[in-house]
């Protein structure tokens, strides 16, 4: 039995080594060396450059805002869907999953057609006699694009966490005199924390490294950290500096995940207690 498991795990180990471990080692090598192959800290220290630092702050702010809006939109919806019964719930979940099957770039280009100054949104506002809005090439447009793209990744883990809550626990709380608000704040919210933490990680991590949305909806006017790394690799062909900045981003992501996982573990301990 053990030999069979090793045999079947072989392809996965080879795939992980070739597409995860090897690229990571290459990034670390280039990030810790200069053009001559000599060891240096300069590529990591370049993070302190005002342009790079401001781009990083922009990424953190927009990623945090996008994650917050996703959470505010996803939790009530996941709560409603999680407490519903019947086949209609599965249909509603599919409605949120289907956009994920469409190419990411096509979805962002479609959103560009909606938000542009001569797009569908302003045409509708003009038809209603309202003043047009200028959303394109702004932080707001980038945040809208990220929320639109990553919202399903927030809904699904929260929905799954709420679905796993034992209905008997909620009914018992009601029998003991707890009202709806008490049940929500003392039972449902604490027990759904693991789903919330998973959703935050699944939205915040890709958001902070995003650059395609900023290029299309921000018109390259809003420089994010992902844009800086992309430019170093593809425009400047400076793989060493791009890798060094990538290492800084990876360290920040690992630290963020550790903090969020620690927070989630603490919440679970409080619930168990």
Helices and strands as residue ranges (DSSP letters): H 2-16, I 17-21, H 22-31, H 42-45, G 46-48, H 50-83, H 87-98, G 99-101, H 104-115, H 120-127, H 139-163, H 167-175, H 180-183, I 184-188, H 189-191, H 193-208, H 212-217, H 225-234, H 239-272
